[in-house]
Amino acid sequence: MKDAFGIPQSLLVLGGTSEIALATARRLVVRRTRTVWLAGRPSPALESAATQLRSLGAVVHTVGFDALDPESHETVLGKVFAEGDIDMVLLAFGILGDQAHDEREPVAAVRVAQTNYTGAVSAGLVSARALQAQGHGSLVVLSSVAGERARRADFIYGSSKAGLDVFAQGLGDALHGTGVHVMVVRPGFVRSRMTAGLEEAPLATTPEAVATAIELGLRRRSETVWVPGALRVVMAAVRHLPRAVLRLLPL
């Protein structure tokens, strides 16, 4: 169960090598989270992440998980929930893709969509059902401001995040009153391995800043969290720009 301050005692990370997820896990472990499950493709990076969290005092387990294999999700995640209640599931997997390359190679574009959206729908529904069965818990979904408005520069990635965002909002409505809390997190440009080499966007943030916002959102039981918060206002304006104007902006 969560403590009096809303901090989960047990955490399941879907996307166990995500920099944002690991920054969040580190922050929560320092705040008294005691058990962490890192789900991801088996790799030295996944084991290194587990070792890092163990050094902070957490009991850490790793489990093989593939977003592109939805047929396995129920079995894999079912085994985790069978070990005991999970207070928080952090859905943090996703890929950025390469817009120019993916436009030329539709199969690559489909992989972005399947990872960011189809895989998340499967894992999100399996996790939500398990949380509902135990009667409590939070499902935190990493979305993106890229899903707020189609942009020439990243519409393949953005469309996958738009689908994920709407799915998570609807899932939150479906679970309202069940004891399960769904929180959508919309970061802007995050300085990380995934964005290395890309031109930095205004209001850029860091994995640690996103982790801080996630903790605050958990305490407040927020439904939507923007990182940084100023993006809420910026994107409200961008959302209503005429398409002819948007095409002229370096966004």
Secondary structure, DSSP 8 states (H G I E B T S, - for coil): ---TTS--SEEEEESTT-HHHHHHHHHHHHTT--EEEEEES--HHHHHHHHHHHTTT-EEEEEE--TT-GGGHHHHHHHHHHTS--SEEEE-------HHHHHH-HHHHHHHHIIIIIHHHHHHHHHHHHHHHHT-EEEEEE--GGGSS--TTTHHHHHHHHHHHHHHHHHHHHTTTTTEEEEEEEE-SB-STTTTTS---TT-B-HHHHHHHHHHHHHHT-SEEEESTTHHHHHHHHHTS-HHHHTTS--
